[in-house]
Amino acid sequence: MNIQELEEKLKTEGVIDVYWSIPGHFIPGADWWLEQSKNKSWLVYYQDERGNKHTIKTFISEDEACEFFYNYVIEKYKDERPDIL
Protein backbone atom coordinates (compact mmCIF):
# COMPACT_ATOMS: atom_id res chain seq x y z
CA MET A 1 0.00 0.00 0.00
CA ASN A 2 1.24 3.51 -0.72
CA ILE A 3 0.25 6.90 0.71
CA GLN A 4 -2.50 7.51 -1.86
CA GLU A 5 -4.04 4.09 -1.26
CA LEU A 6 -3.82 4.62 2.49
CA GLU A 7 -5.67 7.92 2.26
CA GLU A 8 -8.40 6.37 0.10
CA LYS A 9 -8.85 3.43 2.49
CA LEU A 10 -9.09 5.65 5.58
CA LYS A 11 -11.66 7.86 3.88
CA THR A 12 -13.62 4.82 2.65
CA GLU A 13 -13.74 3.49 6.23
CA GLY A 14 -15.15 6.84 7.35
CA VAL A 15 -12.28 7.75 9.67
CA ILE A 16 -12.67 11.47 10.22
CA ASP A 17 -9.59 13.15 8.82
CA VAL A 18 -8.91 15.32 11.86
CA TYR A 19 -7.68 12.13 13.58
CA TRP A 20 -4.86 11.35 11.14
CA SER A 21 -2.17 13.10 9.15
CA ILE A 22 -0.04 11.67 6.34
CA PRO A 23 2.19 13.19 3.66
CA GLY A 24 -0.03 15.19 1.32
CA HIS A 25 -2.84 15.30 3.88
CA PHE A 26 -1.49 17.56 6.63
CA ILE A 27 -3.83 18.09 9.58
CA PRO A 28 -2.07 20.14 12.33
CA GLY A 29 -4.17 18.90 15.26
CA ALA A 30 -4.28 15.23 14.27
CA ASP A 31 -3.68 12.50 16.85
CA TRP A 32 -1.98 9.89 14.64
CA TRP A 33 0.77 10.73 12.19
CA LEU A 34 2.73 9.02 9.44
CA GLU A 35 5.77 10.92 8.22
CA GLN A 36 8.84 10.20 6.18
CA SER A 37 11.99 11.39 7.91
CA LYS A 38 15.02 13.02 6.33
CA ASN A 39 16.81 9.66 6.28
CA LYS A 40 13.85 8.23 4.27
CA SER A 41 12.53 5.99 7.05
CA TRP A 42 8.84 6.14 7.93
CA LEU A 43 7.67 7.17 11.40
CA VAL A 44 4.31 6.41 12.98
CA TYR A 45 3.60 8.45 16.09
CA TYR A 46 0.92 9.86 18.36
CA GLN A 47 0.89 13.60 18.97
CA ASP A 48 -0.61 14.67 22.28
CA GLU A 49 -2.55 17.87 22.97
CA ARG A 50 0.70 19.69 23.83
CA GLY A 51 2.30 18.76 20.52
CA ASN A 52 4.64 16.14 21.98
CA LYS A 53 5.45 13.26 19.62
CA HIS A 54 5.27 9.71 21.00
CA THR A 55 6.87 7.28 18.55
CA ILE A 56 4.89 4.11 18.01
CA LYS A 57 6.99 2.44 15.33
CA THR A 58 9.44 3.15 12.51
CA PHE A 59 9.70 1.45 9.12
CA ILE A 60 12.03 1.31 6.17
CA SER A 61 9.37 0.67 3.53
CA GLU A 62 6.37 2.81 2.66
CA ASP A 63 4.25 -0.31 2.17
CA GLU A 64 4.88 -1.66 5.68
CA ALA A 65 4.41 1.77 7.23
CA CYS A 66 1.10 2.34 5.45
CA GLU A 67 -0.25 -1.12 6.33
CA PHE A 68 0.67 -0.66 9.99
CA PHE A 69 -0.71 2.90 10.10
CA TYR A 70 -4.01 1.85 8.52
CA ASN A 71 -4.55 -1.03 10.94
CA TYR A 72 -3.45 1.04 13.93
CA VAL A 73 -5.69 4.00 13.11
CA ILE A 74 -8.71 1.78 12.40
CA GLU A 75 -8.26 0.00 15.74
CA LYS A 76 -7.81 3.23 17.71
CA TYR A 77 -10.68 4.93 15.90
CA LYS A 78 -13.03 2.04 16.67
CA ASP A 79 -12.03 2.28 20.34
CA GLU A 80 -12.80 5.99 20.44
CA ARG A 81 -15.76 6.05 18.07
CA PRO A 82 -17.41 2.60 18.20
CA ASP A 83 -20.67 4.03 16.85
CA ILE A 84 -18.95 5.04 13.60
CA LEU A 85 -17.36 1.79 12.38
N, CA, C and O of each residue as an XYZ file, in Angstrom:
340
protein
N       0.859     -1.172      0.000
C       0.000      0.000      0.000
C       0.902      1.231      0.000
O       1.944      1.248      0.655
N       0.495      2.257     -0.737
C       1.237      3.511     -0.715
C       0.390      4.602     -0.048
O      -0.731      4.345      0.391
N       0.932      5.801      0.023
C       0.253      6.899      0.713
C      -1.122      7.196      0.110
O      -2.087      7.402      0.846
N      -1.217      7.218     -1.211
C      -2.496      7.511     -1.864
C      -3.533      6.438     -1.539
O      -4.688      6.752     -1.252
N      -3.123      5.187     -1.586
C      -4.040      4.087     -1.259
C      -4.453      4.154      0.211
O      -5.610      3.904      0.548
N      -3.518      4.486      1.065
C      -3.818      4.623      2.494
C      -4.880      5.688      2.718
O      -5.853      5.462      3.438
N      -4.693      6.836      2.106
C      -5.666      7.917      2.258
C      -7.055      7.493      1.788
O      -8.049      7.754      2.465
N      -7.121      6.844      0.639
C      -8.398      6.371      0.103
C      -9.070      5.381      1.051
O     -10.274      5.469      1.294
N      -8.286      4.434      1.589
C      -8.851      3.428      2.487
C      -9.379      4.051      3.775
O     -10.452      3.680      4.250
N      -8.630      4.996      4.343
C      -9.086      5.648      5.580
C     -10.376      6.423      5.332
O     -11.294      6.388      6.151
N     -10.441      7.113      4.217
C     -11.663      7.861      3.884
C     -12.830      6.914      3.622
O     -13.953      7.181      4.049
N     -12.571      5.809      2.922
C     -13.617      4.816      2.646
C     -14.176      4.235      3.942
O     -15.377      3.984      4.043
N     -13.316      4.020      4.929
C     -13.740      3.485      6.226
C     -14.457      4.533      7.077
O     -15.011      4.203      8.126
N     -14.450      5.789      6.635
C     -15.151      6.842      7.355
C     -14.393      7.408      8.544
O     -14.987      8.027      9.426
N     -13.082      7.198      8.570
C     -12.278      7.750      9.665
C     -12.160      9.248      9.435
O     -11.597      9.685      8.431
N     -12.683     10.021     10.349
C     -12.674     11.474     10.223
C     -11.231     11.956     10.110
O     -10.374     11.576     10.908
N     -10.973     12.795      9.114
C      -9.590     13.149      8.819
C      -8.903     14.036      9.845
O      -7.696     14.250      9.737
N      -9.601     14.550     10.813
C      -8.910     15.317     11.861
C      -8.165     14.397     12.830
O      -7.413     14.875     13.679
N      -8.367     13.096     12.712
C      -7.684     12.128     13.581
C      -6.327     11.701     13.036
O      -5.495     11.207     13.798
N      -6.077     11.877     11.740
C      -4.856     11.354     11.142
C      -4.241     12.341     10.179
O      -4.925     13.154      9.558
N      -2.912     12.245     10.070
C      -2.175     13.102      9.155
C      -1.096     12.268      8.462
O      -0.352     11.529      9.108
N      -1.030     12.400      7.144
C      -0.045     11.672      6.342
C       0.542     12.655      5.330
O      -0.016     13.733      5.129
N       1.651     12.304      4.694
C       2.191     13.194      3.660
C       1.148     13.504      2.592
O       0.515     12.597      2.052
N       0.974     14.771      2.293
C      -0.026     15.190      1.320
C      -1.396     15.437      1.918
O      -2.292     15.930      1.233
N      -1.568     15.108      3.169
C      -2.837     15.300      3.883
C      -2.487     15.773      5.296
O      -2.666     15.047      6.274
N      -1.986     17.003      5.378
C      -1.487     17.564      6.630
C      -2.627     18.150      7.455
O      -3.318     19.069      7.017
N      -2.812     17.605      8.655
C      -3.829     18.089      9.585
C      -3.113     18.445     10.899
O      -2.763     17.544     11.661
N      -2.889     19.731     11.178
C      -2.074     20.137     12.330
C      -2.475     19.552     13.678
O      -1.594     19.249     14.482
N      -3.730     19.383     13.955
C      -4.168     18.895     15.261
C      -4.437     17.406     15.331
O      -5.036     16.926     16.294
N      -4.001     16.669     14.318
C      -4.281     15.232     14.266
C      -3.633     14.485     15.424
O      -2.623     14.925     15.973
N      -4.221     13.359     15.786
C      -3.681     12.505     16.848
C      -2.611     11.566     16.319
O      -1.555     11.419     16.936
N      -2.870     10.926     15.181
C      -1.981      9.893     14.644
C      -1.332     10.384     13.365
O      -1.993     10.922     12.476
N      -0.020     10.188     13.290
C       0.768     10.727     12.188
C       1.607      9.653     11.519
O       2.082      8.717     12.162
N       1.779      9.811     10.215
C       2.728      9.023      9.444
C       3.563     10.027      8.668
O       3.035     10.809      7.878
N       4.866      9.999      8.897
C       5.771     10.920      8.223
C       6.986     10.172      7.708
O       7.376      9.133      8.242
N       7.571     10.722      6.664
C       8.843     10.195      6.183
C       9.933     11.140      6.676
O       9.870     12.349      6.454
N      10.925     10.575      7.343
C      11.992     11.394      7.914
C      13.035     11.757      6.855
O      12.984     11.277      5.723
N      13.963     12.598      7.242
C      15.022     13.024      6.326
C      15.876     11.858      5.841
O      16.403     11.887      4.729
N      16.009     10.827      6.684
C      16.808      9.661      6.282
C      15.973      8.633      5.514
O      16.417      7.505      5.297
N      14.763      9.026      5.103
C      13.852      8.228      4.270
C      13.125      7.097      5.007
O      12.384      6.340      4.380
N      13.321      6.972      6.306
C      12.531      5.991      7.053
C      11.151      6.595      7.321
O      10.948      7.804      7.211
N      10.220      5.724      7.674
C       8.841      6.140      7.933
C       8.576      6.057      9.426
O       8.962      5.086     10.076
N       7.924      7.066      9.969
C       7.670      7.173     11.399
C       6.175      7.251     11.660
O       5.476      8.091     11.092
N       5.694      6.374     12.519
C       4.307      6.415     12.983
C       4.364      6.893     14.428
O       5.088      6.334     15.252
N       3.593      7.931     14.723
C       3.596      8.452     16.091
C       2.251      9.043     16.475
O       1.409      9.349     15.631
N       2.082      9.193     17.786
C       0.917      9.863     18.362
C       1.373     11.241     18.795
O       2.448     11.386     19.377
N       0.576     12.242     18.520
C       0.887     13.598     18.971
C      -0.149     14.010     20.011
O      -1.345     14.063     19.724
N       0.321     14.298     21.214
C      -0.612     14.672     22.278
C      -1.069     16.123     22.146
O      -0.625     16.845     21.253
N      -1.951     16.536     23.033
C      -2.550     17.870     22.969
C      -1.535     18.998     23.149
O      -1.827     20.146     22.814
N      -0.369     18.693     23.663
C       0.696     19.695     23.827
C       1.674     19.687     22.650
O       2.630     20.462     22.631
N       1.440     18.826     21.684
C       2.299     18.763     20.522
C       3.486     17.833     20.662
O       4.349     17.789     19.785
N       3.539     17.086     21.760
C       4.637     16.141     21.976
C       4.426     14.898     21.114
O       3.322     14.357     21.046
N       5.501     14.452     20.456
C       5.448     13.257     19.619
C       5.825     12.036     20.440
O       6.823     12.042     21.162
N       5.017     10.988     20.323
C       5.267      9.715     20.996
C       5.382      8.640     19.910
O       4.380      8.188     19.357
N       6.618      8.244     19.619
C       6.866      7.283     18.552
C       6.223      5.940     18.869
O       6.366      5.409     19.971
N       5.527      5.413     17.901
C       4.893      4.109     18.013
C       5.759      3.065     17.310
O       6.038      2.000     17.862
N       6.181      3.386     16.080
C       6.990      2.437     15.329
C       7.632      3.139     14.135
O       7.090      4.111     13.609
N       8.792      2.637     13.714
C       9.443      3.147     12.513
C       9.584      2.019     11.490
O       9.644      0.841     11.841
N       9.635      2.412     10.223
C       9.698      1.450      9.124
C      10.676      1.922      8.069
O      10.967      3.113      7.959
N      11.176      0.984      7.302
C      12.034      1.306      6.169
C      11.200      1.453      4.905
O      11.492      2.307      4.068
N      10.166      0.630      4.758
C       9.372      0.672      3.528
C       8.042      1.412      3.725
O       7.417      1.355      4.784
N       7.647      2.097      2.667
C       6.367      2.806      2.660
C       5.213      1.821      2.809
O       4.256      2.083      3.536
N       5.307      0.694      2.122
C       4.250     -0.310      2.167
C       3.984     -0.786      3.595
O       2.839     -0.793      4.046
N       5.040     -1.183      4.304
C       4.877     -1.659      5.683
C       4.352     -0.556      6.595
O       3.506     -0.800      7.454
N       4.856      0.651      6.404
C       4.410      1.772      7.226
C       2.930      2.064      7.009
O       2.191      2.292      7.966
N       2.503      2.056      5.762
C       1.098      2.339      5.447
C       0.174      1.248      5.978
O      -0.883      1.547      6.534
N       0.562     -0.005      5.812
C      -0.245     -1.119      6.330
C      -0.403     -1.011      7.842
O      -1.510     -1.130      8.369
N       0.710     -0.784      8.535
C       0.665     -0.663      9.989
C      -0.194      0.526     10.398
O      -1.045      0.406     11.278
N       0.029      1.684      9.756
C      -0.707      2.899     10.100
C      -2.207      2.691      9.906
O      -3.004      3.062     10.767
N      -2.587      2.107      8.789
C      -4.007      1.853      8.519
C      -4.622      1.003      9.625
O      -5.638      1.378     10.210
N      -4.008     -0.137      9.910
C      -4.548     -1.033     10.940
C      -4.565     -0.374     12.312
O      -5.519     -0.549     13.070
N      -3.536      0.370     12.633
C      -3.447      1.043     13.927
C      -4.546      2.094     14.065
O      -5.248      2.141     15.075
N      -4.687      2.929     13.052
C      -5.692      3.998     13.110
C      -7.106      3.414     13.166
O      -7.940      3.895     13.932
N      -7.378      2.398     12.373
C      -8.710      1.777     12.399
C      -9.008      1.239     13.796
O     -10.101      1.450     14.322
N      -8.052      0.552     14.395
C      -8.256      0.000     15.740
C      -8.495      1.107     16.766
O      -9.433      1.025     17.559
N      -7.667      2.125     16.753
C      -7.814      3.230     17.707
C      -9.105      3.995     17.470
O      -9.771      4.397     18.424
N      -9.461      4.198     16.234
C     -10.676      4.929     15.902
C     -11.914      4.177     16.373
O     -12.856      4.780     16.887
N     -11.907      2.852     16.196
C     -13.028      2.039     16.673
C     -13.160      2.134     18.188
O     -14.270      2.185     18.719
N     -12.019      2.158     18.883
C     -12.032      2.278     20.344
C     -12.631      3.594     20.790
O     -13.360      3.644     21.780
N     -12.328      4.664     20.065
C     -12.798      5.988     20.438
C     -14.183      6.300     19.899
O     -14.954      7.021     20.533
N     -14.501      5.758     18.728
C     -15.762      6.055     18.075
C     -16.466      4.778     17.635
O     -16.684      4.581     16.440
N     -16.830      3.901     18.580
C     -17.412      2.602     18.199
C     -18.723      2.724     17.433
O     -19.108      1.792     16.727
N     -19.407      3.835     17.555
C     -20.670      4.028     16.848
C     -20.460      4.321     15.364
O     -21.401      4.230     14.575
N     -19.240      4.669     14.982
C     -18.953      5.043     13.597
C     -18.673      3.824     12.734
O     -19.269      3.666     11.669
N     -17.757      2.947     13.194
C     -17.359      1.786     12.378
C     -18.091      0.546     12.815
O     -17.885     -0.525     12.245
